[in-house]
Amino acid sequence: MGRVVLDPSTGRVVTRVPDTDEAGVADAVARADAAFREVWAGTSPAHRAGLLRELANLLRDDRDEFAALERRNAGKPTARAVGEVDFAAQVVDWFAASARYPVGETHPAAPGMRTYTDRVPVGVCAAIAPNNYPLLLAVWKIAAALAYGNTVVVKPAPETPLSIRHLVGRAAEVLPEGVLTAVYGGAGTGRLLCDHPAVGMVSFTGSTAAGREVARRCADGLKPVSLELGGKSPVVVFRDADLDAAARAVVTGFTGNSGQMCVAGTRLVVDRAVHDEFVGRVAELAAALRIGRPQDPGTDLGPLISRAAADRAAEVVEEAAARGAEVILPPGRSAVRHDLDGGFFVHPVVVDGAPADGRAWREEIFAPVLSVASFDTDAEALALAHDTAYGLSASVWTSDADRVERFSRALRAGMVWVNTWGDTEETVSVGGLGRSGYGRELGIHAVEGYTRPRAVWVAHRRGR
């Protein structure tokens, strides 16, 4: 019958997608390996770039269909889903261009010798994508890998396979057979990809726990991995900041995509002098967001991906409240869960004074839950910002130029925003530190994950 795929806004079954068994994974990898050796690795960068531009145009032409699948399968409000499809097309366009960027260096050498370095593709890349941005984050991996001469076997999250299934089907009209294939299922399917000897590298986005297993399994085959994992990102707000702009950014940072973002700014570190004013403003703005069905034009927050995710968010908030934290819900609401048509909805929640050793402060919740702590000094602010094993992103808000310089240098995170939050462009690489993983997506640094450097010495025969 296949694995059940739900609409998270209703909890109802959308369809069933069978898990790919061991023979199916082996077949997908074999087709990708044959395509790499016989077709794709030998194509010119200009040819690959042209095909990728066709793929980008396909995304644009099918934008409404892709957005509808993301809305139905991942619970994304329509405007957000459309924006993500547009961003995915931009990413493919950028990597189409980057396929033709120069790489490598020429080195001084002895007479009669030419020495240079270049970069070569790794072969078959396994792209394991998460459920929070099913299409977009898969495309980040696919576009980069294909641009640099690799073939791809993509595995979407088991909850959200529909947009990737559609993409692979349509891409077959543009790309040679086997260049982009897909397998489906949960952790078991991912393990088969990691273990397969013909897979040259694995790019994984997901939880830190799952990322550890990916790294362990790939270590046995000495194959490289790129890991974009969890986050518990701080937003540090000083009294001299533009507090209105900062409050809007904080709300976007912890409620965007219903809080289901690895980079979500879920720890507010606020100057004690403006704590009450600022937290009140954040709570007011968050309460004004409309929770609703993804297809409704006025919806700001859609559902979480599963009932288990919504239950976990409620449990974490209840635990913090039991330990003395102040839980601020929208006016008139007394529970974290939001009852709407059987879907997996939660309210945006501010947890003020979250215990420093509690789950609300320490764990990635993947829900619109903001934990708050206050500081008196710059040193205390930095210590609170760093009070996590994660290191994906951080944001600082201040009008003090000296503090801008000090904090932008000192914050331990793979992405740092100063007086802004969440800016992402296809030209700038993203990635994390610590338990947030290693490797970079997007930008010029993506080439490092999907290729390997090679040194070449060429001896020229001396003339007679």
Buried (B, 14 or more C-beta within 10 A) or exposed (E): EEBEBBBBBBBEEBBEBEBBBEEBBBBBBBBBBBBBEEBBBEBEBEEBBBBBBBBBBBBBEBBEEBBBBBBBBBBBBBEBBBBBBBBBBBBBBBBBEBBEEEBEEEEEBEEEEEBBEBBBBBBBBBBBBBBBBBBBBBBBBBBBBBBBBBBBBBBBBBBBBBBBBBBBEBBBEBBBEBBBBBBBBEEEBBBBBBBBEBBBBBBBBBBBEBBBBBBEBBEEBEBBBBBBBBBBBBBBBBBBBBBEEBBBBBBBBBBBBBBBBBBBBBBBBBBEBBBEEBBEBBBBBBBEBEBBBBEEEEBBBBBBBBBEBBBBBBEBBBBBBEBEBEBBBBEEEEEBBBEBEBBBBBBBBBBBBBBEEBBBBBBBBBBBBBBBBBBEEBEBBBEBBBBBEBBBBBBBBBEEEEBBEBBEEBBBBBBBBBBEBBEBEBEEBBBBBBBBBBBBBBBEBBBBBBBBEEEEEEEEEEEE
